[in-house]
Amino acid sequence: MVMEDNTVLLIVDDEDEIRENLSDFAEFKGFEVYQANNGLKALEVLEAHKPDLIISDLMMPEMGGIQFLQEKIVRGIDIPVVIMTAFGTMEYAIDAMKNGAADFITKPIDLPYMMQVVEKVLERSAIKKKVAEQQEQLEEDLSHAAAIQRCLLPDPVDNQYLSINYRYEPLIAIGGDYLTVHQYSPQEYAIALYDVSGHGVSAALTANLIHNQLQQRLAERRPPSNVLNLLNRFLIRNLDKTSMFVTMAIIIIDLEEDTMTIANAGHPEVYVWRSESEDLDAITSHTPPVGVTPKILGDNNETSLDVNSGDRLILYTDGFLEARGDDDKMLGKIGLKEMISSNCRSNSADFMHNMYNDLASFQAGEPDDDLTLMVIDFK
């Protein structure tokens, strides 16, 4: 193998003759070579240079190969190391591999075989570096995408008629949970909370696509069930081959008439907490999720309710219902309803804070789905 890209080696060995022979051979093969006679000297070299690979003996004075491997990790030096060990001391080679060595060769050194090992380790290192670069780029892209997605989220609302607050926690930087608030007047609003199947980039892109369509339809002052129908047609027509679907609840609030109209397409139950009776009304799903069937069963699948001062509307995504405790049982409808009931006497900010805290206390381990909670208080 003749090197053409100025690949750099650091050769570490306390025996001058071995070190010089290996260096001469590596240079003949096209490598640029640095030398050190023990681990301490190798660390000094690494302060000034960054080789592509290190070939190091195990047994050396002052600092041997194992210590060198350990110190390299402590210092955060991510350069592969091929260990040289005397024939018959395989246990030391195994110990070196456990301490981060990329490979090993035995003395006396077979120079052509050494070059094969070097080439193999360098190829693995190049792949690892490429993967790390791609991961870094992906994380940067996700961070930018998350910032863009959050820019599309609505601002909280707080006026003399109502307040609208929410908390959105995607599983990764971006997610398929999304919400829309469309204001017609200080007393008239259209609100939607929806959850795209799946997670991550594809779900987030679908959510943003739906957001644009939803805003257009809500601006036309259509009934919520009709909006669901139109969105269903759009999703079937444009994303049918992706098998993506969306659960969605749309609520039209009219505080001039003290009413709200709710259409629920496969979404978890929407709750209305009645402050006077301290009861929870539940509005269950009227239709299948958006994108599942060509026809979503007509334009009259909705529920109308009276709105009273002090009432609270509560919407959430199924990450709450599907949270699992230590016994691997899901929180489910009953558990969530109890959690809501126990916290509903708090103001909206405390309610959301307490709900997420209670969920974290219940849940064993990290969440495995996006979590969104939306609270509308009527004044």
Buried (B, 14 or more C-beta within 10 A) or exposed (E): EEBEEEBBBBBBBBEEEBBEBBBEBBEEBEBBBBBBBBBBBBBEBBEEEEBBBBBBBBBBEEBBBBBBBBBBEEEEBEBBBBBBBBEEBEEBBEBBBEBBBBBBBBBEBEBEEBBEBBBEBBEEBEEEEEEEEEEEEEEEEBEEBBEEBEEBBBEEBEEEBBBBBBBBBBBBBBBBBBBBBBBBEEBBBBBBBBBBBBBBBBBBBBBBBBBEBBBEBBEEEBBBBBBBBBBBBBBBEBBEEEEBBBBBBBBBBBBEEBEBBBBBBBBBBBBBBBBEEEEBBEBEBBBBBBBBEEEBBEBEBBBEBEBEEEBBBBBBBBBBBBBBBEEEEBBEBEBBBEBBBEBBEEEBEEBBBBBBEBBEEBBEEEBEBBBBBBBBBBE
